[in-house]
Amino acid sequence: MHNENTEIWNRKWENVRSDSRIIKRHFRSGRWKKIDKRVKIHFGSFRGLKVIELGSGRGTESLLMALQGASVTLVDNSNMALTRAKELFKLYNLNPACYNQDIFDLDDRFLSSFDISMSFGVVEHFLNRSERDRAIRAHYDVLKPRGIFFISVPNKRCPHYRLALYLGKVVSKHNKGVLHTEEKPFTYGELKTVGEFLGLKHIEVFGSSFFDFSYNPLLRFINLGNVGLKFFDDYLAYAIVFSGTK
């Protein structure tokens, strides 16, 4: 991403603290349960798998995989994000390999080296079609044969995401101290079209869970448990996940 965005992300991560509550919340989420299920169907377990998270932030999903025996590599262009990730992993006596790199300038040694590649809330920050295609392709290029990728992005159909996006723009416009990065959500159709254009295999797009309080800002502080309704989960969830294999 551009240098000005890198600085914004560094400043954002300065104000974030890592504790075990974030891991417990992600572990309960519908998104994680769906990813966990697909990995175990594909590989049997996480033990011994090599995992890379691009634009990792704190690397919460990577940590969930590491706790089940995966070897984790985190890549982010924000040094502060990687600092927060190391702090979070340290709570569980784990030490991920961390690299301060841009998703478009990955080290050659990463190519065809991982069983799982993934990102959560990254690709939507690339606004034009060319950059979005390149970002998705980067997840594919680092995979071994039979590797699987997961790319989670905001769902354009989700009503509370669209409301949150609008309010975020309004607040940042009228409050110069508020840090704001541009983003553009995806539709199911766009993800499938990109996957077909890039020649990816076994393409799947699925929703997280509409009622996950981890991702639904309107319900986050209400204890609903893991309530789910298939239509809402499939079509109106806050996040949709694009998956495929090499």
C-alpha positions in Angstrom: 0.0 0.0 0.0 1.1 3.6 -0.4 3.4 5.2 2.2 0.8 7.5 3.6 -1.5 4.5 4.3 1.4 2.7 6.0 1.9 5.6 8.3 -1.9 5.6 9.1 -1.8 1.9 9.9 1.3 2.4 12.2 -0.6 5.1 14.1 -3.7 3.0 14.3 -1.8 0.0 15.7 -0.1 2.2 18.3 -3.5 2.5 20.0 -4.3 -1.2 20.0 -3.5 -3.5 22.9 -3.3 -7.3 22.6 -5.0 -9.6 25.2 -6.5 -13.1 25.2 -10.1 -11.7 24.9 -9.6 -11.1 21.2 -8.6 -14.7 20.6 -11.6 -16.0 22.6 -13.9 -13.9 20.6 -12.4 -15.0 17.2 -12.5 -18.6 18.3 -16.3 -18.4 18.9 -16.9 -16.7 15.5 -18.8 -18.3 12.7 -16.0 -17.3 10.3 -13.4 -19.2 12.2 -15.5 -22.3 12.6 -16.1 -22.4 8.9 -12.4 -22.0 8.1 -11.4 -24.5 10.7 -13.8 -27.1 9.3 -12.6 -26.6 5.7 -8.9 -26.9 6.7 -9.6 -30.1 8.6 -11.5 -31.6 5.7 -8.7 -30.7 3.3 -5.7 -31.6 5.4 -7.0 -33.6 8.4 -5.5 -31.2 10.9 -3.4 -28.1 11.3 -0.4 -29.9 12.8 2.7 -29.3 10.7 1.1 -27.0 8.2 3.0 -23.9 7.0 0.7 -20.9 7.2 1.2 -17.3 5.9 -1.0 -14.4 6.7 -0.6 -11.3 4.4 -1.4 -7.9 5.9 -1.6 -9.8 9.1 -2.2 -7.1 11.7 -2.2 -9.0 15.0 -2.5 -12.3 13.3 -5.5 -13.6 15.3 -6.5 -16.4 13.0 -2.9 -17.3 12.5 -2.6 -17.7 16.3 -5.7 -19.9 16.3 -3.9 -22.1 13.8 -0.6 -22.0 15.7 -2.4 -23.2 18.8 -3.3 -26.3 16.8 0.3 -27.0 15.6 0.7 -24.9 12.5 4.0 -23.0 11.7 3.1 -19.3 11.2 4.6 -16.6 9.1 3.1 -13.0 9.4 3.7 -10.4 6.7 2.6 -6.7 7.1 3.9 -3.4 5.9 3.2 -1.9 9.3 6.0 -2.6 11.9 3.7 -1.6 14.7 1.1 -4.2 13.6 3.9 -6.9 13.8 4.8 -5.6 17.2 1.2 -6.1 18.4 1.2 -9.6 16.8 4.4 -10.6 18.7 2.8 -9.3 21.9 -0.3 -11.4 21.3 1.6 -14.6 20.4 3.8 -14.2 23.4 0.8 -14.5 25.7 0.6 -18.1 24.5 4.4 -18.7 24.5 4.5 -18.7 20.7 6.9 -16.8 18.4 5.8 -16.3 14.8 8.1 -15.5 11.9 7.4 -11.8 11.1 8.3 -9.9 8.0 7.8 -6.2 7.2 7.0 -6.4 3.5 4.4 -5.1 1.0 2.0 -7.7 -0.4 3.1 -6.6 -3.9 6.8 -7.1 -3.1 7.1 -10.4 -1.4 10.4 -12.2 -1.0 10.9 -14.9 -3.6 11.4 -17.5 -1.0 7.8 -17.2 -0.1 6.6 -18.4 -3.5 5.1 -21.9 -3.6 6.1 -22.5 0.1 2.9 -22.6 2.2 0.0 -24.9 2.8 -2.4 -22.1 3.7 -2.4 -18.4 2.8 -4.9 -15.9 4.1 -5.8 -12.3 4.8 -8.6 -10.7 6.8 -9.7 -7.2 6.0 -6.9 -6.4 3.5 -7.9 -6.7 -0.1 -10.7 -4.2 0.2 -8.2 -1.4 0.7 -7.0 -1.8 -2.9 -9.5 0.2 -4.8 -8.9 -0.5 -8.5 -9.5 -3.8 -10.3 -5.8 -4.3 -11.2 -4.6 -4.0 -7.6 -7.4 -6.1 -6.3 -6.5 -8.9 -8.8 -2.8 -8.6 -7.9 -3.5 -8.8 -4.2 -5.7 -11.9 -4.6 -3.1 -13.5 -6.9 -0.4 -13.0 -4.3 -2.3 -15.4 -2.0 -2.2 -18.0 -4.7 1.4 -17.6 -5.7 2.7 -18.4 -2.2 0.9 -21.7 -2.0 2.3 -25.2 -2.5 0.4 -27.5 -4.9 -2.9 -28.5 -3.1 -2.5 -25.4 -0.8 -5.7 -23.5 0.1 -6.3 -19.8 0.6 -8.8 -17.8 2.5 -9.4 -14.1 1.8 -12.0 -12.4 4.1 -13.4 -9.0 2.9 -16.4 -6.9 3.8 -19.7 -7.8 2.2 -21.2 -5.0 0.1 -24.7 -6.4 0.7 -24.4 -6.2 4.5 -26.6 -3.4 5.9 -24.7 -2.7 9.1 -21.3 -2.7 7.2 -22.6 -0.1 4.8 -23.9 2.0 7.7 -20.6 1.7 9.6 -18.7 2.7 6.4 -20.8 5.8 5.9 -20.5 6.9 9.5 -16.8 6.4 9.4 -16.4 8.7 6.4 -18.6 11.3 8.0 -16.7 11.2 11.3 -13.3 11.4 9.6 -14.5 14.2 7.4 -15.5 16.4 10.3 -12.8 15.3 12.8 -9.3 15.7 11.4 -7.8 13.7 14.2 -9.7 10.6 13.2 -7.5 8.2 11.1 -9.3 6.9 8.0 -8.2 4.5 5.2 -10.3 4.1 2.1 -11.9 0.7 1.3 -14.2 -0.8 -1.2 -16.3 -3.9 -0.2 -16.8 -6.9 -2.5 -19.8 -8.8 -3.8 -20.0 -12.5 -4.2 -20.1 -12.1 -7.9 -17.0 -10.0 -8.1 -14.9 -12.5 -6.1 -16.0 -15.4 -8.3 -15.3 -13.4 -11.4 -11.8 -12.5 -10.2 -11.1 -16.1 -9.3 -12.2 -17.4 -12.7 -10.2 -14.6 -14.5 -7.0 -15.7 -12.6 -7.6 -19.4 -13.2 -7.9 -20.3 -9.6 -9.2 -23.8 -8.7 -12.2 -25.0 -6.5 -13.5 -21.5 -6.0 -15.9 -21.0 -3.1 -17.4 -17.9 -1.5 -19.2 -18.1 1.9 -20.4 -15.7 4.5 -19.2 -15.5 8.1 -22.2 -15.2 10.4 -24.6 -12.3 10.4 -25.0 -12.6 14.2 -21.4 -12.9 15.2 -20.9 -10.2 17.7 -17.2 -10.3 16.8 -18.0 -8.7 13.4 -21.4 -7.1 13.8 -21.0 -3.7 15.4 -24.7 -3.5 16.2 -24.6 -6.7 18.2 -21.1 -6.9 19.5 -21.9 -6.2 23.1 -25.1 -8.3 23.2 -24.6 -11.9 24.4 -26.5 -13.8 21.6 -24.1 -16.7 21.5 -23.5 -18.2 18.0 -27.0 -17.7 16.7 -27.2 -18.2 12.9 -29.8 -18.1 10.2 -28.6 -19.6 6.9 -29.9 -16.8 4.6 -28.5 -14.0 6.7 -25.2 -15.9 7.1 -24.9 -16.6 3.4 -25.9 -13.3 1.9 -25.9 -10.5 4.5 -22.9 -11.4 6.8 -20.5 -8.6 7.6 -17.6 -10.5 6.0 -17.5 -12.9 3.1 -14.7 -15.3 2.6 -13.2 -16.2 -0.8 -11.4 -19.6 -0.9 -9.7 -21.8 -3.4 -6.9 -24.3 -3.9 -3.8 -24.4 -6.0 
